Amino acid sequence: MNSVAHARQPMRFRGRSFIAFALTPEPPIANWLAELDNWRRNSPGFFAGRPLVLDLSAVTLSSHAIAHLLQELTAREIGILGIEGVEPSQLEPGMPPLLKGGRATNADEPDAPPRRRPAAEAPRPETTSLLLDDPVRSGQSVIFLGGDVTVIGSIGSGAEVVAGGSIHVYGAIRGRAMAGASGNPRARIFCRKAEPELLAIDGYYRTSEDIDNSLLGRPIQARLEGNDMKITALD
């Protein structure tokens, strides 16, 4: 009886690169969780499907306290991909793995020495801005950490734009605009009509409830002064 030998296909491994958002609890944890709840109320679904890292470098927690914090996050439907900022001995079996080597995303920070190019090949300039001719509609998410984002239209309710630099919107912001996401406190947000669910710069944010009613519906600029976000009218 003849048998046909089938060659086994080699197992394939492919790299994937995702932008992970880091949650950095600060003491007291109860207040931090309350602030997190406020964010979730104003930005429902923001954490759904996102790679999230729990950075514990700003707190000192026992293994039991870390487990309790993870339970609190799970109860809020926030899944954690990994943990950084702790010693391996602090993590118990079943906890997310310890991650090392993470850093803030920054388009200007090289990952490796540049490869030599042929003499005849001119270097290609890096893209440092993104121009969107169409409005960002409800449910859409635009993430560009390489620089500024300019939206010719509006950012719709339930939509979001995340930029490493500043955000310029020639229409209305009705959703979420998060500038300076690469760790740039000098980033700013500009728009012609302010009706946002949330504005954020370098992790500091304001929800619609925290914005002066006199600024709503008007052209505004948002910027950081220290740890405080200032929102001023442009007209």
N, C-alpha and C positions, 0 to 999 in steps of 0.2 A: 504494500500500500504506500503510494507516494504522498508525501506531505509537502506543502508549499511553505517555506519559511518566510515569514513577514518581518522585514526589518523594522525594528522599533524606532519610532520617531524620537529624536532627542527632546528632552524637556526644555521648554523655552522660558527664559526669564527676561522680562523687559522692565526697564526702569520707568518709574512714574514720578513726576514732580508736582506736588500740590502746595498751595499757599496755606500754611497752618496759622490760625489765629491763636494767640497766646492769652489765656486768662491768668491774671496775676493778682491773687487775693492779697489784701492788705488788712492789718489788724485795725479794729476788731472784726473778726470774720462775720459776726451777725450783721454788722452795718454793711459790710461788703456784699453779703447775700441780699440784703434789702435793696441795695443799689442795682444789683443784678436783676432783681425782680422788676424794678422800675424800668430798666432797659427792655426786658422781655415784654412788658405791657405795651410799651411804645413801639417796639419793633418785633411783633410776633413772627415767629418762623425764622428769625435771623440766624440762629444757631443750627437749624435743621440741615443735615447733610454736610456740614463744614468740618474739616479736620481741625480739632481743637487740642491744644497743649496746655496743661496746667503747670504754670511756673510758680513754684513755692519759695523762690529765693527771698521774698520780702517778708516771710513769716517763719516762725519756728513752731513746728507741729510734731506731736508724737505720731507714731504709727496709727494709734486709735483715732486721733484727731483727723489724720489724713483720710482714713476710711470713712469717718463720719462726713467729712466734706464731700467726698466722692458720692456718698449716698444722697446728700442734699442736691448735688448737681444732677444725679440720675433722676431724682424726683422731679426735677425741672426739665427733664428730657434733654439734658446736655451731656452728650457722650464725649469722653476724653480719650484721645488717641495715645497720649503718653504724658509722662511727668518729668519735669526737670527742676533743678535747683535743690535737690535733696541727696542724702547719702543712700546707697543701695540698701543698707541695713534698715532704713526707715520704711521700705516698701514690703508689704506682706504678699504672700501668694494670692493671685487673683486680681491684684491691682494692675492698672496699666503699666507698661514697661517704662524703665528709666531711659530718658533720651539725653544724649550729650551732643555737643557741637552745634546746637541751635543758635541762631543769631537773627537779629532784625534784618528783614529784607532791605537791600539797598542796591540799587542798580549800579551805583558807582564803585561798589566794593568787589574786586575781582575774586573769583573762586579759584583760579589757577593761573600760572604764568601764561601769557599769550603765546599762541603757537606762531612759528615763523611763517610768514606769507611769501609767496614768490615775489621777486622784485617788481615784476610787471603788474602785480595786482594791487590796486589801491585799497586801503582799508575802508570798510563800510562804516559810516557814522551810526552810532546807536540811536534808536528812537527814544526821544525824551519827552514826547507829548503824544496825546491821542485826541483826535478830533472826531466827534460823533455828529454827523449831519442830521440824523433822525432822533426823535425823542426816545428816552428810555422809558419803556412802558411798564405797567404794573406787572410784577412778577419777574422782571428782568433784573439781572445783576451784572454790572460791568466792573471788573477789577483790573486796574492797570497800575502797577507799582513802580514803573520806570520813570514816572514824572507827572506832569500836569494832564488833566482831562478837561476838554472843552466840549460842552454840549450846546449845539445850536438851538435845539428845542428845549423841552422840559424834562424833568425827572418825575415820573408819575407816582401816584400813591401806591405804596407797596413795592416800588422799585428802589434800586440802590446803585450808587456809584462810589467805588473805593479807589482812591488815587494815592500814589506815593508822594505826589506834590500837591499843588493847588487844584481847586475845582472851579471852573468858570461855567456858569449856566446862563444862557441868553434868554431863557424862558423862566418858568417857575420851578421851584423845588417843592414837590409835594410828598416825596418819599424820603430816602436817607442819603445824605452826602457825607462821606468820611474821607477827609484829606489828611495828608501827612502820615499815611499808614505805614510808611517805611521808616518811621521814626524821625519825621521832619517837623519840628515845632514851629518853623517859620512858614509853613504852608498856610494858605488862606482859602476861604470859600466866598465866591461872589455869585449873586443871582439877581435877576430883575424882579422877581416876585417871590417872597418868602412865605411859604406855607408848609414848612418841613415837618416830617414825623421826627427826624433826628438830624442834628448836625454834629460832626465830630472832627477834631483835629488832634493828631498824635495821641489818640486814646482818650482825650478829654471831650466830653459831649454835652450837648443841651438837647432836651426833648421839646416838643411843642409847648408843653406845660411850663417850661422854664424860660420861654422867650417872651419878652415884653409884648403885650397885645398891640402896642402902637407901632411895632415893627412888622407885624404880619401883613402880607399883601404888598409890601414895599420892596424896592431894591435894597439889598443889604450886603454888608461885608462882615465876615466872621474871621477872627484871628485870636491867637493866644497872647496873653500877657502873663508870663510866669505859668502858673497852673490854672489860670482863670481864662475862660473864653469870653471875649468881648464881641458883641454883635452891635453894629451901628448901621444907621440908614445911609444910603448913598445919594438920596435926593434931597 
